[in-house]
Amino acid sequence: MQHLDMTVEEGIGELSTLCANEVSFNGKEKCNQIPEPRTSVKKLLEAANIQLPDVLPSRGVIVTTKKKLTSRRKVK
């Protein structure tokens, strides 16, 4: 078992930097390419015995994470 010198919170923070780049061909076909992860992320993935694919199919879904949720929550 590999020992990593970081907290769980730090590990989650590192993993959150992993991303995918959307690539389109002739403006129609799309896929998500996963770039080579940085060393710290690669070590975490290896410790968890996870292998990422080089490419994932694109579903055309847009995810927004910068929206504030307070306007949609009920105020008591």
C-alpha positions as CSV (number, residue, x, y, z in Angstrom):
1,M,0.0,0.0,0.0
2,Q,1.3,3.4,-1.0
3,H,1.6,6.1,1.7
4,L,0.6,9.6,0.6
5,D,1.7,12.6,2.8
6,M,-1.6,14.6,2.7
7,T,-4.9,15.0,4.4
8,V,-8.2,13.7,3.0
9,E,-9.2,17.3,2.4
10,E,-5.9,18.0,0.5
11,G,-6.4,14.9,-1.5
12,I,-10.0,15.9,-2.5
13,G,-8.7,19.4,-3.4
14,E,-6.1,17.8,-5.7
15,L,-8.6,15.5,-7.3
16,S,-10.9,18.5,-7.9
17,T,-8.3,20.0,-10.3
18,L,-8.8,17.1,-12.7
19,C,-10.7,18.2,-15.8
20,A,-11.6,17.2,-19.4
21,N,-11.2,19.2,-22.6
22,E,-14.1,19.1,-25.1
23,V,-12.9,18.4,-28.6
24,S,-15.1,18.7,-31.6
25,F,-14.5,17.3,-35.1
26,N,-16.0,19.1,-38.1
27,G,-18.2,21.1,-35.7
28,K,-20.4,18.0,-35.1
29,E,-18.9,15.1,-33.3
30,K,-17.6,15.8,-29.8
31,C,-15.6,14.0,-27.2
32,N,-14.0,14.8,-23.9
33,Q,-10.2,14.3,-23.8
34,I,-8.7,13.8,-20.3
35,P,-5.2,15.4,-20.2
36,E,-2.3,13.8,-18.4
37,P,-2.9,14.5,-14.7
38,R,-0.3,16.3,-12.6
39,T,2.0,14.1,-10.5
40,S,0.0,14.5,-7.2
41,V,-3.3,13.6,-8.8
42,K,-1.6,10.6,-10.6
43,K,-0.3,9.3,-7.3
44,L,-3.8,9.5,-5.7
45,L,-5.3,7.7,-8.7
46,E,-2.6,5.0,-8.5
47,A,-3.2,4.6,-4.8
48,A,-6.9,4.1,-5.4
49,N,-6.1,1.7,-8.3
50,I,-8.0,3.9,-10.8
51,Q,-7.2,4.1,-14.5
52,L,-8.7,7.0,-16.4
53,P,-9.6,6.6,-20.1
54,D,-7.9,8.9,-22.6
55,V,-11.3,9.9,-24.1
56,L,-14.9,10.0,-22.9
57,P,-18.0,10.5,-25.1
58,S,-19.6,14.0,-24.9
59,R,-23.2,14.1,-23.8
60,G,-23.6,17.8,-24.6
61,V,-24.6,18.6,-21.0
62,I,-23.5,22.0,-19.6
63,V,-22.8,22.0,-15.9
64,T,-22.6,25.3,-14.0
65,T,-21.1,25.4,-10.6
66,K,-20.6,29.1,-10.1
67,K,-24.4,29.8,-9.5
68,K,-25.4,30.9,-6.0
69,L,-28.0,28.6,-4.6
70,T,-29.3,31.1,-1.9
71,S,-31.8,32.6,-4.3
72,R,-33.5,29.2,-4.8
73,R,-33.6,28.2,-1.2
74,K,-36.6,28.9,1.0
75,V,-36.1,31.4,3.7
76,K,-37.6,30.5,7.1
